[in-house]
Amino acid sequence: MSLALVAAVIVAGSIAGCLGSLLGIGGGVFLVPFLNVGLGLDFKIAMAISLMTVIATSSAVSAGTAGRQLINLRLGMLLEIASTAGGLLAGITVERLTSGALSLLFALVTAAIAVIMVSRLERRNVLDASENVGALGGRFYDEESGREVSYRVKRLPLAMFASLIAGSVSGALGIGGGILKVPVLNAWCGVPMRAAAATSALMIGVTAVSSVPLQYARGYVTPPLAAAAVLGVLVGSRGGFWFGGRARVKWLKLLMACVLFAVSSLYFIRALR
């Protein structure tokens, strides 16, 4: 293992951490393709290392947003029940899937979510601060509009089902369930983008923890590369905080869609070879 390889993983981890803190998706959507396609690591090894960085991203983002009222703890812990169950299920069944099947699943999931994000670019999901938010809703200060806003959670069964699938996707692909949770919470469940990203960032770490021990026991986690990726993620997350506080919600959604479309195209090509 060369110094150049470790340095490349640190840089990739930094970019993944920046994307993860910006969008609440964990950054694995970038790191897995880099490790698998760019460095030639087996998909399952890339997935396991990425899951380690998902935990780091979750910790960094949660610590950075805890005082801004963006994390909806009640909603997050409720949805995490379903996510953890999905993560455990994936950790047990991923051994039975081929690399080609994993690549195709990765491509289909990312393409579908990208389409959802593009179709909802202008939707904000905010209410007047004086309105009742219900048992699972929340309030936070929105820097873009310069006022406190409220939101009410809708379609909770859909959010629970999406979290179950997200946990399975996270455990099987190592990309962090936020790639599914954030779009679903924002598009159909009434949660604003910033709150959905922050809440997802909290949840994805717990989901990843349910899968990582199984991957480590199977020998898929390479400690030196995992440590390098985690170091990069912690550095990149700082940059993500800075950009996230200044970017418009519309551009955050568009960035997420572009990343997903690019990764989906790459893995469709690999799956069809």
C-alpha positions in Angstrom: 0.0 0.0 0.0 1.7 3.2 -1.2 1.7 6.7 0.2 0.1 7.9 -3.1 -2.8 5.5 -2.6 -3.5 6.7 0.9 -3.3 10.3 -0.2 -5.8 9.7 -3.0 -8.2 8.1 -0.6 -7.9 11.1 1.8 -8.7 13.5 -1.1 -11.6 11.3 -2.1 -12.8 11.2 1.5 -12.7 15.0 1.7 -14.9 15.3 -1.4 -17.3 12.7 0.0 -17.4 14.4 3.4 -18.2 17.8 1.7 -21.0 16.2 -0.3 -22.3 14.3 2.7 -22.5 17.4 5.0 -24.1 19.5 2.2 -26.8 17.0 1.3 -27.1 14.5 4.2 -26.3 11.6 1.9 -23.2 10.3 3.6 -20.8 10.8 0.7 -20.7 7.1 -0.2 -22.3 7.9 -3.5 -19.0 9.4 -4.6 -16.6 7.3 -2.5 -17.8 3.9 -3.6 -17.4 4.6 -7.3 -13.9 6.1 -6.7 -12.7 3.1 -4.7 -14.3 0.6 -7.0 -13.8 2.1 -10.4 -10.9 4.5 -9.8 -8.7 2.3 -7.6 -10.0 -1.1 -8.7 -11.0 -2.3 -5.3 -13.7 -5.0 -5.1 -17.2 -3.6 -4.8 -17.7 -5.2 -1.4 -14.5 -3.8 0.0 -15.3 -0.3 -1.3 -18.8 -0.6 0.2 -17.4 -1.6 3.6 -14.9 1.3 3.7 -17.6 3.7 2.6 -19.8 2.6 5.5 -17.0 3.6 7.9 -16.9 7.1 6.4 -20.7 7.3 6.7 -20.4 6.9 10.4 -17.8 9.7 10.5 -19.9 12.0 8.3 -22.9 11.4 10.5 -20.9 12.3 13.6 -19.4 15.4 12.1 -22.6 16.7 10.6 -24.7 16.0 13.7 -22.2 17.8 15.9 -22.1 20.8 13.5 -25.9 21.2 13.2 -27.0 20.3 16.7 -27.4 23.9 17.8 -29.3 25.1 14.8 -32.5 23.2 15.4 -32.3 21.5 12.0 -32.1 17.9 13.3 -35.6 16.5 14.0 -34.6 14.0 16.7 -38.1 12.6 17.3 -38.7 11.9 13.6 -35.1 10.6 13.1 -35.3 8.1 15.9 -38.7 6.8 14.8 -37.5 6.3 11.2 -34.2 4.8 12.4 -36.1 1.7 13.8 -37.0 0.8 10.2 -33.6 1.8 8.8 -31.7 -0.3 11.3 -33.8 -3.3 10.5 -33.1 -2.8 6.8 -29.4 -2.4 7.5 -29.3 -5.7 9.4 -31.2 -7.5 6.6 -28.8 -6.2 3.9 -25.8 -7.1 6.0 -27.0 -10.7 6.1 -28.1 -11.0 2.4 -25.4 -9.0 0.6 -23.2 -12.1 0.4 -25.6 -13.7 -2.0 -25.5 -10.8 -4.6 -23.0 -10.7 -7.4 -20.9 -7.6 -8.2 -22.9 -7.1 -11.4 -26.2 -7.2 -9.5 -24.9 -4.7 -7.0 -23.8 -2.4 -9.8 -27.2 -2.5 -11.5 -29.1 -2.0 -8.2 -26.8 1.0 -7.5 -27.5 2.5 -10.9 -31.3 2.1 -10.7 -31.6 3.6 -7.2 -29.5 6.6 -8.0 -31.3 7.3 -11.3 -34.7 7.1 -9.7 -33.8 9.5 -6.9 -32.2 12.0 -9.3 -35.4 12.2 -11.3 -37.4 12.8 -8.1 -35.0 15.6 -7.0 -35.3 17.4 -10.4 -39.0 17.2 -10.4 -39.2 19.0 -6.9 -36.6 21.8 -7.3 -39.0 24.6 -6.4 -40.8 22.9 -3.5 -39.9 24.4 -0.1 -42.3 22.7 2.4 -42.3 25.5 4.9 -45.2 26.9 6.9 -45.7 30.1 8.8 -43.9 29.9 12.2 -47.2 30.3 14.1 -48.8 27.2 12.7 -49.2 23.9 14.6 -46.5 21.5 13.5 -47.9 18.4 15.1 -46.1 15.7 17.1 -43.3 15.1 14.6 -42.9 18.5 12.9 -40.4 21.2 13.8 -39.2 24.8 13.5 -35.8 26.3 12.6 -34.3 29.5 11.5 -34.0 29.6 7.7 -31.0 31.6 6.6 -32.2 31.8 3.0 -35.4 33.6 3.9 -34.1 35.2 7.1 -37.0 34.0 9.3 -38.1 31.2 11.4 -40.1 28.6 9.5 -42.2 25.6 10.5 -43.0 22.3 8.8 -45.4 19.4 9.4 -44.5 15.8 8.7 -46.9 14.1 6.3 -47.3 10.5 5.0 -45.4 8.9 7.9 -46.0 5.3 6.7 -44.3 6.2 3.4 -41.4 7.7 5.4 -41.1 4.5 7.4 -41.1 2.3 4.3 -38.5 4.5 2.6 -36.3 4.2 5.7 -36.6 0.4 5.6 -35.5 0.4 2.0 -32.8 3.1 2.7 -31.3 0.9 5.4 -31.2 -2.0 3.0 -29.6 0.1 0.3 -27.0 1.4 2.8 -26.1 -2.0 4.0 -25.9 -3.5 0.5 -24.2 -0.6 -1.3 -22.3 1.3 1.4 -23.7 4.6 0.2 -25.6 5.8 3.3 -29.4 5.6 3.3 -29.6 9.4 3.0 -29.5 9.1 -0.7 -33.1 7.8 -0.4 -34.3 9.4 2.8 -33.5 13.0 2.0 -35.5 13.0 -1.4 -38.4 11.1 0.1 -38.7 13.3 3.2 -38.4 16.4 1.1 -40.5 15.5 -1.9 -43.5 13.6 -0.2 -43.3 14.0 3.6 -43.3 17.7 4.0 -39.8 18.1 5.5 -37.7 21.1 4.1 -34.4 20.2 2.4 -32.1 21.5 5.1 -34.0 19.8 7.9 -34.2 16.5 5.9 -30.5 16.6 5.2 -29.5 17.2 8.9 -32.0 14.6 10.2 -30.8 12.1 7.6 -27.1 12.8 8.6 -28.0 11.7 12.1 -29.8 8.6 11.0 -27.3 7.3 8.5 -24.6 6.8 11.1 -26.8 4.6 13.2 -27.8 2.6 10.2 -24.2 2.1 9.1 -23.2 0.9 12.6 -25.7 -1.9 12.2 -23.9 -3.2 9.1 -20.2 -2.4 9.7 -19.5 -5.2 12.3 -20.7 -7.8 9.8 -18.5 -6.4 7.0 -15.5 -6.2 9.3 -16.0 -9.8 10.4 -15.9 -10.9 6.8 -12.7 -9.1 6.2 -14.0 -6.4 3.8 -12.9 -3.4 5.9 -9.2 -2.5 5.1 -8.1 -0.5 8.2 -5.4 1.7 6.6 -7.7 2.8 3.7 -10.7 3.1 6.1 -8.7 5.4 8.4 -7.5 7.5 5.4 -11.1 7.9 4.1 -12.4 8.8 7.5 -9.7 11.5 7.9 -10.6 13.0 4.6 -14.3 13.0 5.5 -13.7 14.9 8.7 -11.8 17.5 6.8 -14.3 17.7 3.9 -17.2 18.1 6.2 -15.9 21.4 7.4 -16.1 22.7 3.9 -19.5 21.3 3.4 -20.8 23.3 6.4 -19.4 26.5 5.0 -20.9 26.0 1.5 -24.2 24.6 2.9 -24.9 27.7 5.0 -24.6 30.0 2.0 -26.1 28.0 -0.9 -29.7 28.2 -2.0 -31.9 25.2 -1.4 -32.7 24.9 -5.1 -29.0 24.6 -6.0 -28.4 22.0 -3.3 -31.2 19.9 -4.8 -29.7 20.4 -8.3 -26.3 19.4 -7.1 -27.7 16.2 -5.6 -29.4 15.4 -8.8 -26.3 15.9 -10.9 -24.2 13.7 -8.7 -26.8 11.0 -8.8 -27.1 11.1 -12.6 -23.4 10.9 -13.1 -22.9 8.0 -10.8 -26.0 6.2 -12.2 -24.6 6.4 -15.7 -21.3 5.1 -14.6 -22.7 2.0 -13.0 -25.3 1.3 -15.7 -22.3 1.0 -18.1 -20.4 -1.3 -15.7 -23.5 -3.5 -15.1 -24.1 -4.0 -18.8 -20.5 -5.1 -19.6 
